[in-house]
Structure formats: structure tokens, C-alpha cells
Amino acid sequence: MKVFVSRNIPTAAIDVLKEYGLDAHINVDNKHLTQDQLIQECQDVDLLLNVGHADLDKHFLESCKHLKGIALASVGYDHVDLQTATALRIPVSNTPGVLSGATADVAFLLMLAVSRKAFSRAHEVREGKWKDFEFMQDLGIELNGKTLGIYGLGRIGLELAKKAKAAYNMNIIYYNRSRNLEAEKLVDARYVNFDDLLSQSDVISLHTNLSAETQYRFNKDAFRRMKKSAILINTARGKVVHEKDLIEALQLGEIWGAGLDVSNPEPMSPSNPLLDMPNVCVLPHIGSATIETRTQMAVMAANNLIAAKNSNPMMQIVNKEVYL
């Protein structure tokens, strides 16, 4: 069987594919592929290992209905039309769990960087604007003992909560569709409704999937209900935040700052006003970008394709109905 790999991946994952008899055709140039190009590449293969968030919509799936499996090297799968994939009997897998620690690290990094305006202050040094000691210039805020609100307390949110509790003794509150009893036990997290999450949190960190319910949940109305001293952190999906409303809220001082590892669209335009705000830190979607995590993600995706090759259920299947 042949597999197309849409971007370069660690050698360890390629070795796994070869060990189990899969002929890997890799986008060695690592160039961005249009949907039409990806469809063309998939015509002569049996399986797809998809890296990134190419739109695997109904058109793509119907054009590649011969595929025996699609393994995503990502946790999120909002870019896949699962209903169509299931109807066409194409199993789709993702890579949950392995990137929780790395992504939580980036959320923690952004939380601390925003609280001390670290990105803009470092930029001042590079531009030669650091002239003298100013006792009251661009002061930050401390995190110790503050309240961290987590929107979507799953694996990643829990990892962040552990770090925040250990480093700064932060109080943890959270909003989910259902309670997370493990988190309540481990970090003394307190379940609250959405209004209380907004009004009580000093930092709100987003760790939810993108869905019809969560899209643009953080908008003008939400920002107006947050503390003026609050920080918003987003390492989830760009569309969970209404970006124009966020810009306006920051300009009006309705919230104190924001740290973003994701945006809408991606990449963010270099002319985006957020990039010039001293109380905003933006990263280029590097939540899982460590050698260790990306290797684990690629190997997990490879193992899911091996299962599909052998007509076995994928271990990290996201459309379980395909096996019914």
C-alpha cells in the first residue's frame, strides 16, 4: 500500500511506515499544497497522513473516496467533514494526549509574557529604545494568587492548571459542558457557569475544540463582562475569538492584554493592529512545536495508518461510526 505524507515528518515516523510495508510518498519540498494539488497527490495512494489543516471537505473526500484511511497529525479535526468521511467509509484519526504538555507550556509562556509585557519590552531593546531606568514605565502585573479561568478543561487545560497552581498558587475555575472531577481533585478546580468565568477570572485560557457552539464565543459581549485587568490566552483555535472585537476591547481598555498562539486567519497579517500593542503577545501556532512532541504525533499517525492497512480499527479514531 502507498501513503501520501503532506508535509515532512520526523524520520522515526517514516521508519515506522516502511517497517510495516507502507510505501511513503512525501511532500519533500514541504510546500503548501492547494486542495486540488492534494487531491491529485492522493489519486495513486491508499492512505493519507495529513500534516496541518488543509480543508478535507466534502469535495476533497468525494474526490478521494478510494482512501482506506486518513491520519491527522493534529488533535483538532474541525477541518474534516466527518459526516462525509463516515458515509464514504473512510476512517479518520487524530493525535490526542501527546501534545498536552507542550501546548500547556506555550499557554503558560504567553500568560507570563503578557503579564510582564515581555514581547514589547524586548522589542524596545532591539530598537535601541532602552535608554534609562524608569520606575513607573510599562509596569506589568503579578500572577501569584490570581484566578485562572479555563474554558474547556480537558487534557491541555489540566496541564496548564497544574503548572499555574504549582508556580503561582493560582485559584482554578473552569467552564465545561460537563464537570471534570479529576481536575477538581488534582488542582482544586471549581466548576462555574460562563458568566462567572468571565467576571471572576484574572486570566482566561481557551482550550476548547472549534464547533458551532464555541465559534466566536469570545466576542464583544464576553469582553465587556471580563475584568478590565484580565488577560485572554488562546492556544485553541483562532475562530473561538472574534478578532475584531478583541482588538476593540484592547484599544478601549476593556481587558488588560492577550496572548495568542492561534489566529484567524493563519498566518496573521503583519499589518494586524494586535502586533503593535504592548500588552499583546502573538506566536505562530507553535503549541506542539517541540522535537519530542512532533515526533510522537507523527509516530501515532503512522501507527493509525498501519492499523488501517491491516483492516484494523484506528486506535485514535474520531469517526467511530465508520466501523459500525
C-alpha positions as CSV (number, residue, x, y, z in Angstrom):
1,M,0.0,0.0,0.0
2,K,1.0,3.6,-0.6
3,V,0.7,6.5,1.7
4,F,1.0,10.2,0.9
5,V,2.5,12.4,3.6
6,S,1.5,16.0,3.0
7,R,4.5,17.6,4.8
8,N,7.9,16.5,6.0
9,I,7.7,14.5,9.3
10,P,10.4,13.1,11.6
11,T,12.4,10.2,10.3
12,A,11.2,8.0,13.2
13,A,7.6,8.0,11.8
14,I,8.8,7.4,8.2
15,D,10.8,4.4,9.5
16,V,7.6,3.0,11.2
17,L,5.7,3.3,7.9
18,K,8.4,1.5,6.0
19,E,8.9,-1.2,8.7
20,Y,5.3,-2.2,8.2
21,G,5.4,-2.3,4.4
22,L,3.9,1.1,3.6
23,D,5.4,2.9,0.6
24,A,5.6,6.6,1.7
25,H,5.4,9.3,-0.8
26,I,6.4,12.5,1.0
27,N,6.0,16.2,0.1
28,V,9.7,16.6,0.4
29,D,9.7,20.2,-0.6
30,N,7.4,20.9,2.3
31,K,5.5,23.4,0.2
32,H,1.9,24.4,0.8
33,L,-0.4,22.3,-1.4
34,T,-3.7,23.6,-2.7
35,Q,-6.7,21.4,-2.3
36,D,-6.5,20.4,-6.0
37,Q,-2.9,19.5,-5.6
38,L,-3.6,17.4,-2.6
39,I,-6.4,15.7,-4.4
40,Q,-4.0,14.9,-7.3
41,E,-1.3,13.6,-4.9
42,C,-3.9,11.2,-3.3
43,Q,-5.1,9.7,-6.5
44,D,-2.4,7.0,-6.7
45,V,-2.2,6.2,-2.9
46,D,-4.3,4.2,-0.5
47,L,-3.8,6.3,2.7
48,L,-3.2,9.9,3.7
49,L,-1.1,11.2,6.6
50,N,-2.2,14.8,6.7
51,V,0.0,17.4,8.4
52,G,-1.5,20.8,9.0
53,H,-5.1,22.0,8.5
54,A,-5.8,21.6,4.8
55,D,-9.5,21.6,4.2
56,L,-10.6,18.0,3.9
57,D,-14.2,18.9,3.0
58,K,-16.9,17.1,1.0
59,H,-15.3,17.9,-2.3
60,F,-11.9,16.6,-1.2
61,L,-13.4,13.4,0.3
62,E,-15.6,12.6,-2.7
63,S,-12.6,13.1,-5.0
64,C,-10.6,10.7,-2.8
65,K,-13.2,8.2,-1.9
66,H,-10.8,5.3,-2.5
67,L,-8.7,6.2,0.5
68,K,-8.7,3.5,3.2
69,G,-7.8,5.9,6.0
70,I,-6.7,9.4,6.8
71,A,-4.4,10.0,9.8
72,L,-4.2,13.6,11.0
73,A,-1.0,14.7,12.7
74,S,-3.1,17.0,14.9
75,V,-5.6,16.9,17.7
76,G,-8.1,19.2,16.0
77,Y,-10.3,17.8,13.3
78,D,-12.7,20.7,12.6
79,H,-11.2,21.0,9.1
80,V,-12.5,17.5,8.2
81,D,-16.1,16.8,7.0
82,L,-16.5,13.7,9.3
83,Q,-20.1,13.1,8.1
84,T,-19.0,12.7,4.5
85,A,-15.9,10.6,5.6
86,T,-18.1,8.3,7.5
87,A,-20.6,7.9,4.7
88,L,-17.7,7.0,2.4
89,R,-16.4,4.6,5.0
90,I,-13.1,6.5,5.4
91,P,-11.8,6.2,9.0
92,V,-10.1,9.4,10.3
93,S,-7.8,9.5,13.3
94,N,-6.1,12.3,15.3
95,T,-3.3,12.6,17.9
96,P,-4.8,13.4,21.3
97,G,-2.8,13.4,24.5
98,V,0.7,13.6,23.3
99,L,0.8,17.3,22.8
100,S,-1.0,18.3,26.0
101,G,2.2,19.2,27.9
102,A,3.8,21.1,25.1
103,T,0.7,23.2,24.3
104,A,0.2,23.9,28.0
105,D,3.8,25.2,28.2
106,V,3.0,27.7,25.4
107,A,-0.2,28.8,27.2
108,F,1.9,29.3,30.4
109,L,4.6,31.2,28.4
110,L,2.0,33.5,26.9
111,M,0.3,34.1,30.3
112,L,3.6,35.2,31.9
113,A,4.8,37.1,28.8
114,V,1.6,39.2,28.6
115,S,1.6,39.8,32.3
116,R,5.0,41.5,32.1
117,K,4.7,42.9,28.5
118,A,7.7,40.9,27.7
119,F,7.5,40.9,23.9
120,S,7.2,44.7,23.6
121,R,9.9,45.4,26.2
122,A,12.3,43.0,24.4
123,H,11.4,44.8,21.1
124,E,12.4,48.1,22.8
125,V,15.9,46.7,23.5
126,R,16.3,45.6,19.9
127,E,15.3,49.0,18.6
128,G,17.6,50.9,20.9
129,K,14.7,52.4,22.9
130,W,16.0,51.2,26.3
131,K,17.6,54.5,27.5
132,D,17.3,54.7,31.2
133,F,15.6,53.2,34.3
134,E,12.0,54.3,34.6
135,F,10.3,53.4,37.9
136,M,6.8,53.6,36.6
137,Q,7.2,52.8,32.9
138,D,5.1,49.9,31.3
139,L,4.6,48.1,34.6
140,G,3.3,44.5,34.4
141,I,1.0,42.6,36.8
142,E,1.7,39.6,39.0
143,L,0.1,36.3,38.7
144,N,0.6,34.9,42.2
145,G,-2.6,34.1,43.9
146,K,-4.7,35.3,41.0
147,T,-7.6,33.3,39.5
148,L,-7.1,31.3,36.3
149,G,-10.3,30.6,34.4
150,I,-10.1,27.7,31.9
151,Y,-12.6,27.5,29.0
152,G,-12.6,23.8,28.1
153,L,-10.8,21.9,30.9
154,G,-9.6,18.8,29.1
155,R,-6.1,17.4,28.9
156,I,-4.3,20.6,27.9
157,G,-6.3,22.8,30.3
158,L,-5.5,20.4,33.2
159,E,-1.8,20.5,32.4
160,L,-1.9,24.3,32.4
161,A,-3.8,24.3,35.7
162,K,-1.2,22.1,37.3
163,K,1.6,24.5,36.2
164,A,-0.3,27.6,37.4
165,K,-1.1,26.0,40.7
166,A,2.4,24.9,41.4
167,A,4.2,28.0,40.2
168,Y,1.8,30.8,41.3
169,N,-0.7,29.2,43.6
170,M,-3.4,30.4,41.3
171,N,-7.1,29.6,42.0
172,I,-8.5,27.5,39.2
173,I,-12.1,27.9,37.9
174,Y,-13.4,26.4,34.7
175,Y,-16.3,26.1,32.4
176,N,-17.1,22.9,30.5
177,R,-20.3,21.3,29.2
178,S,-19.8,18.8,32.0
179,R,-17.7,18.7,35.2
180,N,-14.1,17.5,35.3
181,L,-14.0,15.6,38.6
182,E,-10.3,14.7,38.1
183,A,-9.3,18.3,37.8
184,E,-11.4,19.2,40.8
185,K,-9.5,16.7,42.8
186,L,-6.0,17.4,41.5
187,V,-5.9,21.2,41.4
188,D,-9.0,22.1,43.5
189,A,-10.7,23.4,40.4
190,R,-14.1,24.9,40.8
191,Y,-16.8,24.5,38.2
192,V,-18.6,27.8,37.3
193,N,-21.0,29.0,34.7
194,F,-19.9,31.0,31.7
195,D,-20.9,34.4,33.2
196,D,-18.9,33.7,36.4
197,L,-15.9,32.5,34.3
198,L,-15.8,35.9,32.6
199,S,-16.4,38.0,35.7
200,Q,-14.2,36.2,38.2
201,S,-11.1,35.3,36.1
202,D,-7.9,37.3,36.1
203,V,-6.6,35.1,33.3
204,I,-8.9,33.2,30.9
205,S,-7.2,30.5,28.9
206,L,-9.0,28.8,26.0
207,H,-8.6,25.0,25.4
208,T,-11.8,24.0,23.5
209,N,-12.5,22.4,20.2
210,L,-13.9,24.6,17.5
211,S,-17.6,24.0,17.0
212,A,-20.8,25.8,16.2
213,E,-21.2,26.4,20.0
214,T,-17.6,27.7,20.5
215,Q,-17.1,29.8,17.4
216,Y,-16.7,33.5,18.3
217,R,-17.8,32.7,21.8
218,F,-15.3,35.3,23.0
219,N,-16.7,38.4,21.4
220,K,-17.7,42.0,22.2
221,D,-20.3,40.9,24.8
222,A,-17.8,38.5,26.5
223,F,-15.0,41.0,26.7
224,R,-17.3,43.6,28.3
225,R,-18.1,41.2,31.1
226,M,-14.4,40.4,31.8
227,K,-12.3,42.3,34.3
228,K,-10.5,45.3,32.9
229,S,-7.4,43.8,34.4
230,A,-7.9,40.4,32.7
231,I,-5.7,38.6,30.3
232,L,-7.0,36.4,27.5
233,I,-4.9,33.4,26.3
234,N,-5.8,31.4,23.2
235,T,-3.9,28.2,22.2
236,A,-7.1,26.5,20.9
237,R,-8.4,27.8,17.6
238,G,-8.4,31.3,16.1
239,K,-12.2,31.3,15.4
240,V,-13.0,30.8,19.1
241,V,-12.2,34.5,19.4
242,H,-13.8,37.3,17.4
243,E,-10.6,39.1,16.5
244,K,-12.0,42.5,15.6
245,D,-13.9,42.6,18.9
246,L,-10.7,41.6,20.7
247,I,-8.8,44.5,19.0
248,E,-11.5,46.9,20.0
249,A,-11.7,45.6,23.6
250,L,-7.9,46.1,24.0
251,Q,-8.0,49.5,22.4
252,L,-10.8,50.6,24.8
253,G,-9.1,49.0,27.8
254,E,-12.0,46.6,28.4
255,I,-9.4,43.9,29.1
256,W,-5.7,44.2,30.0
257,G,-4.0,42.0,27.5
258,A,-3.9,39.0,25.3
259,G,-1.6,36.1,24.3
260,L,-2.3,34.3,21.1
261,D,-0.8,31.2,19.6
262,V,-3.6,30.9,17.0
263,S,-5.4,33.5,14.9
264,N,-8.0,33.8,12.2
265,P,-6.7,33.7,9.5
266,E,-3.4,32.0,9.8
267,P,-0.8,33.3,9.2
268,M,-1.7,36.6,10.8
269,S,-1.2,39.7,8.6
270,P,1.9,41.6,9.6
271,S,-0.3,44.8,9.5
272,N,-2.6,43.4,12.2
273,P,-3.0,46.0,15.0
274,L,-2.5,43.3,17.6
275,L,1.2,43.1,16.7
276,D,1.7,46.7,17.7
277,M,0.1,46.5,21.1
278,P,2.5,46.4,24.0
279,N,0.1,44.2,26.1
280,V,-0.3,41.6,23.4
281,C,2.0,38.6,22.6
282,V,1.5,36.6,19.4
283,L,3.2,33.3,18.4
284,P,2.9,31.5,15.1
285,H,0.9,28.4,16.2
286,I,3.8,26.6,18.0
287,G,1.8,24.9,20.7
288,S,3.1,21.4,19.8
289,A,6.4,22.5,18.2
290,T,9.0,20.5,20.1
291,I,11.1,17.7,18.7
292,E,9.7,15.3,21.2
293,T,6.0,16.1,20.7
294,R,6.1,16.4,16.9
295,T,7.8,13.0,16.8
296,Q,5.2,11.4,19.0
297,M,2.4,12.9,16.9
298,A,3.9,11.7,13.6
299,V,4.5,8.2,15.0
300,M,1.0,8.0,16.4
301,A,-0.4,9.0,13.0
302,A,1.8,6.4,11.3
303,N,0.6,3.7,13.7
304,N,-3.0,4.6,12.9
305,L,-2.3,4.1,9.2
306,I,-0.7,0.7,9.9
307,A,-3.9,-0.3,11.6
308,A,-6.0,0.8,8.6
309,K,-3.6,-1.0,6.3
310,N,-4.2,-4.2,8.2
311,S,-8.0,-3.7,8.2
312,N,-7.9,-3.0,12.0
313,P,-9.7,-0.1,13.8
314,M,-7.5,3.0,14.1
315,M,-6.5,3.5,17.8
316,Q,-7.3,7.2,17.8
317,I,-10.4,7.1,15.6
318,V,-12.6,10.3,15.6
319,N,-15.5,8.9,13.5
320,K,-16.1,5.6,15.3
321,E,-19.4,5.2,13.3
322,V,-17.3,4.1,10.3
323,Y,-16.8,0.8,12.0
324,L,-20.5,0.1,12.8
